[in-house]
Amino acid sequence: MNHEFEKSSKRKKSSTTISLPSSPTDLQSTIKEILRTETFVKEIHEKLLSSEFITNLCRSIVESDVFIQTITTLVDNKLNVYETKLSVLEEENKQLKSHIHSIQVNVNDMDQYSKRKDVIITGIPQTPEEDTTKLVIN
């Protein structure tokens, strides 16, 4: 194989210059060899861990149409679920309020009915041990 690796001293990070072979088989072998070199792996590792790369990657993801569409779909789906739950709860609340009103009317009617035999006498002092029922019946 015809490989020429030339290290550049212009930057702190090392870079590799390669003369590519002419045949596809040689090219494939050269690529495999480059991928296995320690320098290549180190450069990739450093690049992937750099804050610039991570920032750019995050920006690309957040600004991508796929990401925006996915988030929009997720939010819409959750919103639909909560709107459905809200509608169910509003209907249940309406029914419960109606039921409470009906019960209040019944309680008032029963209270009025229970008082139909009551006689309230005012202006006459009551003694502590007095039995008003005995006084009225006798």
MOBEL-V258705 format. One record per pair of residues at least 24 apart in sequence whose C-alpha atoms are under 6 Angstrom apart, sorted by sequence separation. I is the first residue (numbers start at 1). J is the second residue. D is the distance in Angstrom with one decimal. If there is no record, write none. Layout:
BEGIN
i:I j:J d:D
i:I j:J d:D
END
This chain:
BEGIN
none
END
